[in-house]
Amino acid sequence: MQLLNCPNGILNSNIYTNMPKTKVLITVKTYPSLSVKYDELVCTAGFREDGTWIRIYPVAFRKKTYGEQYEKYTWIEIDLEKNKSDFRPESYRPHSYESEIETIGKIDRKHWEERKKLVLNKVYDDLSELILEAHDEHICTSLAVFKPTKIVNFKIEEVAREWDKEKLVKLDAERLKKDMFKNEESPFKIVKKLPYKFSYVLEDTKGKKSTMMIEDWEIGQLYWNCLKKAKGDEKIACEKVKEKYFEFFVNKRDLYLFLGTTKQNHYVSKNPFVIIGVFYPPIGNEAKQVTLF
């Protein structure tokens, strides 16, 4: 890697030459969270070509240009470096806030077998084993594919409907400073906070029962879409979300869960994992038919 002159020690994506980009198949996008520095952030994760996990954080996804925004199961290339502020081995970050993301392909829903070859290289079915790996400083697993033996229930719990007011005040103050410095007014609007928390109650291969929150962007967007179709009726919207995640995924698909830890809870929580995505290929012969046609 060759570095050009770097005034004041500030690195910028434009000063890197001959920097090899990392190719990642994106399989995870979490629902946006607030950030005073970046307004809001999305944790994205996926698989390298060899089937190993990688986390990309921070990414101000909704502030990227249309061409840089990507759907799940899109291959991207981006300049990455190890995130030194994050001890988890899978965690990387863009070289700079301005790092460009290039979309170079996609594995669409007609090719479930191709997706499975990358996604299902290592699958856990014992949650206790996975948690032990996470808590072991020599292993420190923080991303995993998990196959529940049984989905017992789908829980819907009402939560705070608005973002934390103190965070919003700090965020607005920081944004005002940036806009004054740039001499422009930012049109960016913070994403709406979900008023409900969605969770799976599941059992692993040893019968261990756990309740795990789903933080996938997909479930949040599904709720808002259903709410719009239901003309604002939250009860109907929640029923539609449950219909897809409990009745359809559990009964009509071969369901796997993408699990990830949060940095602050990784070593201190009895179960540091949350569900950051779902993988739901068709079952048996149906999968072959989808691939063929």
N, C-alpha and C positions, 0 to 999 in steps of 0.2 A: 504494500500500500504506500503510495506516495502522497505526502501532504504538501500543499502549497503554503505560502506565508499566511499566518493566522493572526491578524492584529487583535490585541487584547485577549488572546486565548480563546476567542469565540469560534466555535466550529459551525460551519454551514454546509449544507449538502453540496453546494457548488464547488467546494474546495477539494473534494475527493476525486482523484483520477484513478482509472483502472480498478475501481472498487467492485469486486464480484458481488452480484446481487443474489439474494436468497429466494429460491422458488418455493412457494407454499400453496397448498390446497386449503382454502379457508373452509372450515366446517363449523365454526363457532363465532357468533356475534352476540354479546350480552346486551341487555337493555341499557341505554345510556345512563351514566351517573354524573352528578355535578362535579365540576372542577373549577376552582378559583383561577387557576393558571390557564386552563384551556376552554373554559365555559362548561363543556361536557365531554365525557370520554366514553369510548366503547372498548371493552376488552375483546380482542379477536384472537382466535387460535386455530390451528389446523395441523396439517401433516406435511413433512418434507417428502421428497420423492422416495426416500427409503422407508417411509411409514412411521417415522418418529415424530413425536409431538413437538410443537413450538408455540409459545404464547407471544403475541405482539402487543405491547402496551408501553406507553399510551398511544392511542390513535384518535384524533379528533375527526371521527369518520364523517359526520354530517357536514363538516367544513371543507371536505375534499371536493374537488371538481367532480362533475358527473362522470367523467371518464375514469376517475380514480376510485369511485365507489364501486363496490363489488357485492355480488350475491354469494350465498353459500355455494360451495363446490365450484368456485372459480379459482383457477390458478393465477397467482399474482407473483410478481417479482418486485423486490424492495431491498434497499440498502439497510441492513440490520447490524446491530452490535449487541453484545451481552448487556443486559440491564444490570448495572453494578449496584443499583439501589435495591435490587430484589434478589434474595438468596436462592429462590427456586430455580433449579437448573434449566427449566424449559423457557424461562422468561428472557425475551429479547426486546429491544426497542429500536425504532427508526434512528438512523444516525443524526437526524435533526427533525425539527417540527415540520420543515418544508420538504422532507424526503418524498419523492414522487413514488406513487404506487402504479405499476403497470399491470393491467389485466392481460393475460396471454392465452386464455382458454377456459373451458368449462366442461365439467362432466355432468351432463343433464340427466333427468330422471329416466331416460330410456336406457341408461347404462348403469344400473344398480350393481352389477357384478364388478365393474371397474371401480366403483366407489368402495365396495366391500374389500377389494384387494388391498387398498391403502388403509382403510379405516379399521379393519378387524385383525390386524397383525397380532395384537396382544389384548385379550379381553379378560377382565376380572369378573368372578362371580362370588367371591368371598370378600365382603366389605371390611371385615376385621383385618384381613391380610393386607388390603390396600391401605388402610389407616396406619398400620404398623410401618409400612414402607414410607408413608408420608412423614411420620414422626421420627424415622431413622435419619439422622443428619447425614449419613453416608449415602443414602439413596434419595430421600427427599422428594418422592414422587408427588407432583402437584397437578398433573393432568392424566386422565385415564378413560378408557372405554369400559363400561360396566354393564353386565347382563343380569338384571334382576331375575330371580326365580319366579317371583310373583309380584304383581302390582295389586295391593290390597284396596287402595282407595285413592281418590283425587280430592285434595282439600282446597277449599277456597276461603280465604280469611280477609276481612276488610282491614285496611291499614290507613295511615294518614293520607289524606287526599292531596296535600300540597307539599312541596319541597320545604326543607328546613329554612325558616325565615332568615336566620343569622347567615347561613351559607349564601342565600340569595342576595342579601345586603352586601356581603363581601364580594360576591361575583359581579354585581352591578357596579361597585366602586372600581374594581380592577378593569372592567370593560370600559368604563368612562375614561379612565386614564389612558388606555390603549387608543380609544377613539379620538381623544384630544391630541394625542401624539401623532396619530395618522391624519388628523384633520378631516375625519369622515365619520359618518354615523353608521354603526353596524346594524344590518337588517336581521342578524341571526336571532332566532328565538329558541329558548330552552324547550326541550321535549317535555310533554306533559307527564306528570308522575302517575304511575299506575295506582288506582285506589284499592287494588286487591293483591294479595299474595297467593300464588298457586304452588302447590306442593304435591309430590307423590308420596304415598305411604307404601313401602315396598318391603320385600323379604329377599335375603340373599340365599345362597345355596345351603347355608347352615341354619336357616330359619330365623336369622337375626332380623328384627323388624326395625325400620328406620323411617323417619319423615324427612324428606329432603326438598328444599325449595328449588323451584325452577326459575332461573334468571335469564333465560334465552330471550333475545330480541323478538324471535318469532312468536312466542306466546303473548308478548305485550302487544305486538302489532295485530295479532289475531283478535285480541280483546277489543281494540279500538275499531277494527273493521266490523266486528259483530255488533258493537254498540251502535255504530252508524246505521247498519241494516235494521237493527231493532228500534230505530228512532229514539235512542236515548234510554231504553229500558235495560238497566244494568242486570237485572235478574235473568232476562233472556240471553244477554251477552255472555254472562258467566255460564249458563247452561250450554251454550254453543261451544265455548272453550272446553268445558268438561266432555262434551260429546266427542270432540276431536281427540283430545289427549287421553281420555280414559276409554271410551267405547271403541273408537276407531284404531288408535295406535296400539292399544293393549289387546284387543280382540281380533283385529284384522291385519295386523302387521307384526313383523319380527322385531320387537322393540329393544334397542340398546340405548344407554344413556351416556352422554359425555359429561364427565365430572371434573371439577376444578376446585382448587383450594383458594381461599382468600389469604393474602399475605399476612394480615394482622392475626388471623385465627389459625394459621397453619400448624404451629407447634402447641398451641394452648387449648384448642377445642378437642373434645372427645371425638367428634367427627367433623373435620375441617372442610369437608367437601360439600359443594352445592351442585345442582344440575345446571350445566351451562349450555346444554343442547340435547337434542334427541336424534337418533338415527333409526329410521323405520323402513327398512327394505321390505318389499312384498314377501309373502310366505311361499315357499316351495315352488310349484309349477307356475304360479302367478308371476314370480320373479323372472322366469325364463321367457314368459310371454311378453312381459314389459320390455325385456332386453331385445327380443326379436322384433317387436313391432314399435 
